[in-house]
Amino acid sequence: MGEARRKKQNTTSLGVVVGLLLPLVVFVILYLFRYRQVPFVDFLRQLAEMNLLVKLFSLCGFANLLAFYFFYRRQMDRAAKGVVAATFFYAILVLLSRIL
């Protein structure tokens, strides 16, 4: 990637978008590869009934480590900062779900 293009893409908003979407994508990929035979709505309902939905979604958040590492290694610090912010957002949601 060229230096000019890297500087242009090095934005906090890019990191936030990647950080918010990546756990969702991992969750859907997990569903498609392992539980495709179950309708998606039923899959979500069963996870919620077993109190596993938040736990599984928390594990999907670990994919943000890869995104953070990717941006960090390419010296895209602002984008890495956005990934960290999105990860904290997910962490707060998980904590709130535990309280409520």
Secondary structure, 3 states (H helix, E strand, C coil): CCHHHHHHHCCHHHHHHHHHHHHHHHHHHHHHHHCCCCCHHHHHHHHHHCCCHHHHHHHHCCHHHHHHHHHHHCCCHHHHHHHHHHHHHHHHHHHHHHHC
